[in-house]
């Protein structure tokens, strides 16, 4: 595991805010995941699904375009770590730097998600990055929603 990635273990943490309006709390979006201080945290399938169901994070697929087109988490952006700076800027332009991002690739043996998370943190200054190590294979195996691009 890359040194820039930390593991979130055990029960999800509940963020408690005192003196913050409910509107501000809602804007936090990820109320049951520890907010990464720097780098990224690893999450499991259950946490990835909770974030997906709550629409509390943007999913980012680190695989190349062909596997992405065959199937991906609905709404996921496709940004391989090898993408050009122009591609990064174009695809991620509408996201604030504190948007929660769930990065995934082809499973636990794939390190593209960790590489992309590191790049998003260090070069793009995103601050809330979660790496879903189970990736697309685990998501698909669980029977969760997927979408594809075009007829295959």
TAKAQUI-V579250 format. One record per helix or strand. SS is the DSSP state (@ for helix, = for strand). FROM is the first residue (numbers start at 0). TO is the last residue. If there is no record, write none. Layout:
ss=SS from=FROM to=TO
ss=SS from=FROM to=TO
This chain:
ss== from=4 to=6
ss=@ from=21 to=27
ss== from=39 to=42
ss=@ from=44 to=52
ss== from=57 to=60
ss=@ from=64 to=69
ss== from=71 to=71
ss== from=76 to=77
ss=@ from=84 to=91
ss== from=99 to=103
ss=@ from=111 to=121
ss== from=127 to=131
ss=@ from=134 to=140
ss== from=146 to=146
